[in-house]
Amino acid sequence: MTKDTNTSLAELEYLAYIDANGQLPEGFQNQVGVYAIFDCDRVLQFVGYSRDVHLSLKQHLVRQPEKCYWLKVQTINRPSRTVLEEIKEAWIAENSSIPPGNVANTTQWNEPIDAKLAMTADEQTSYQASDELIQIKLLKSVARRVEATVLSNLESRGVKVPIRFNPKLKEKGILDLT
């Protein structure tokens, strides 16, 4: 639905996050809007807004695949941070509790994946004892391992959306979409 006034969350229909063909819902590329993400039980997990709803949905799917099953979206014609923020806050208030992704878990929803958190004790020891070149190789290796896990999890959900991480950021142990 596209308009510049707030539609209540209850009025919007649920959309499957991943369609039968393994794709994100059509029509949100380059669209400005507010979106609500729900888990498999249709419990609200996160409310956000974006200048490109499709790209944001793709990023959230990569970062939190186990929590992205349903969504509701309202796009707007004229980009306005004030309008977007008002809709977001109204939806959160309507929900009567702040979704987990808008309180404690904001980093997991909004920031690139930090593969360094997946380093084993041996990898951490090796990293600390190494020079910069070996550290970069180690971080790339850990990032690739985490990437493989992410892609495997998405594949098990039937996701067919092309996913490509920025190769330069892997040297820093960071996974972010290009």
Legacy VTK file of the C-alpha trace (Angstrom):
# vtk DataFile Version 3.0
C-alpha trace
ASCII
DATASET POLYDATA
POINTS 178 float
0.000 0.000 0.000
1.380 3.435 -0.946
0.283 6.622 0.751
1.662 9.353 2.949
-0.605 8.844 5.937
-0.366 6.163 8.539
-2.222 2.921 7.946
-2.526 0.891 11.115
-0.543 -2.311 11.282
-3.764 -4.306 11.775
-5.171 -2.953 8.479
-2.242 -4.225 6.412
-2.180 -7.769 5.120
0.600 -10.212 5.915
2.990 -10.916 3.060
5.165 -14.008 2.959
8.786 -12.908 3.407
9.874 -15.552 0.889
7.475 -16.495 -1.892
6.971 -19.932 -3.441
9.850 -19.232 -5.862
12.273 -18.386 -3.056
12.168 -14.639 -3.779
11.412 -11.562 -1.696
8.031 -9.918 -2.387
7.920 -8.026 -5.681
7.537 -4.305 -6.042
9.573 -2.899 -3.172
12.804 -2.167 -5.078
13.715 1.508 -4.683
10.520 2.099 -2.705
10.590 4.271 0.416
8.556 2.839 3.238
8.031 1.350 6.667
8.014 -2.384 7.248
7.187 -4.752 10.093
8.889 -8.147 10.242
7.245 -11.129 11.954
8.491 -14.591 12.911
6.863 -17.867 11.845
4.179 -17.432 14.555
3.416 -13.900 13.306
4.920 -12.312 16.414
6.326 -8.867 15.612
10.129 -8.927 15.712
11.232 -5.620 14.162
9.859 -2.385 12.703
12.049 -0.312 10.415
11.985 2.092 7.508
14.140 2.525 4.460
14.748 4.397 1.226
14.897 0.962 -0.469
12.564 -1.455 1.295
13.653 -4.415 -0.877
17.343 -3.976 -0.030
16.593 -3.612 3.680
14.425 -6.741 3.665
17.257 -8.657 1.994
19.750 -7.449 4.625
17.433 -8.416 7.491
16.882 -11.856 5.961
20.645 -12.462 5.826
21.176 -11.183 9.386
18.120 -12.741 11.074
16.801 -15.554 8.814
15.081 -17.414 11.650
12.967 -14.352 12.464
11.885 -13.289 8.953
8.759 -15.184 7.888
6.055 -12.557 7.467
5.959 -8.831 6.846
3.692 -5.856 6.438
4.789 -2.873 4.384
3.554 0.649 3.784
5.378 2.611 1.097
5.131 6.377 0.815
5.226 8.683 -2.198
7.252 11.552 -0.774
10.293 10.556 1.287
10.095 12.164 4.709
12.016 10.920 7.722
9.371 12.532 9.947
6.517 10.629 8.291
8.495 7.368 8.331
9.375 7.786 12.006
5.752 8.610 12.897
4.462 5.471 11.161
7.162 3.318 12.793
6.356 4.674 16.271
2.599 4.270 15.715
3.047 0.625 14.712
5.217 -0.085 17.747
2.634 1.586 20.010
-0.155 -0.385 18.324
1.735 -3.593 19.076
1.629 -2.638 22.796
5.194 -3.849 23.338
8.444 -2.898 21.690
9.601 -5.650 19.306
12.858 -7.386 20.358
14.681 -6.084 17.286
13.910 -2.502 18.255
15.237 -2.863 21.809
17.942 -5.311 22.798
18.791 -6.909 19.453
19.183 -3.816 17.286
22.769 -4.660 16.322
21.811 -8.054 14.896
19.086 -6.421 12.806
20.871 -3.280 11.652
24.614 -3.908 11.534
26.714 -6.139 9.254
27.518 -9.613 10.551
30.676 -9.606 12.680
32.306 -12.941 11.828
34.974 -12.343 14.488
32.377 -13.364 17.071
32.483 -16.882 15.581
36.234 -17.317 16.047
37.257 -20.416 17.973
39.595 -20.124 20.973
42.460 -21.449 18.804
41.697 -18.878 16.091
41.651 -16.073 18.656
45.002 -17.193 20.045
46.484 -17.447 16.571
45.054 -14.040 15.637
46.591 -12.337 18.660
49.997 -13.916 18.035
50.126 -13.125 14.297
51.251 -10.288 12.081
48.775 -8.223 10.051
48.913 -10.366 6.886
48.175 -13.583 8.773
45.409 -11.817 10.724
43.753 -10.770 7.445
43.935 -14.331 6.102
42.479 -15.676 9.328
39.625 -13.146 9.313
38.812 -13.977 5.680
38.749 -17.671 6.556
36.400 -17.119 9.501
34.203 -14.802 7.396
33.957 -17.444 4.657
32.963 -20.073 7.225
30.237 -17.816 8.646
29.137 -16.922 5.096
28.793 -20.626 4.245
26.612 -21.130 7.329
24.422 -18.130 6.454
23.992 -19.283 2.850
23.237 -22.844 3.982
20.575 -21.566 6.404
18.998 -19.479 3.647
19.092 -22.383 1.221
17.352 -24.619 3.774
14.561 -21.992 3.870
14.247 -22.225 0.082
15.701 -18.760 -0.535
16.760 -18.229 -4.159
17.573 -14.512 -3.825
21.141 -13.852 -5.015
23.312 -13.032 -1.998
26.750 -11.483 -2.412
28.891 -10.185 0.418
31.439 -7.397 0.004
34.779 -9.226 -0.488
36.879 -6.336 0.891
35.025 -6.372 4.202
35.723 -10.080 4.677
39.370 -9.106 5.295
38.075 -7.313 8.393
35.860 -10.222 9.453
32.700 -8.378 8.379
29.883 -9.743 6.219
27.779 -7.068 4.553
25.831 -7.220 1.313
27.205 -5.480 -1.762
LINES 1 179
178 0 1 2 3 4 5 6 7 8 9 10 11 12 13 14 15 16 17 18 19 20 21 22 23 24 25 26 27 28 29 30 31 32 33 34 35 36 37 38 39 40 41 42 43 44 45 46 47 48 49 50 51 52 53 54 55 56 57 58 59 60 61 62 63 64 65 66 67 68 69 70 71 72 73 74 75 76 77 78 79 80 81 82 83 84 85 86 87 88 89 90 91 92 93 94 95 96 97 98 99 100 101 102 103 104 105 106 107 108 109 110 111 112 113 114 115 116 117 118 119 120 121 122 123 124 125 126 127 128 129 130 131 132 133 134 135 136 137 138 139 140 141 142 143 144 145 146 147 148 149 150 151 152 153 154 155 156 157 158 159 160 161 162 163 164 165 166 167 168 169 170 171 172 173 174 175 176 177
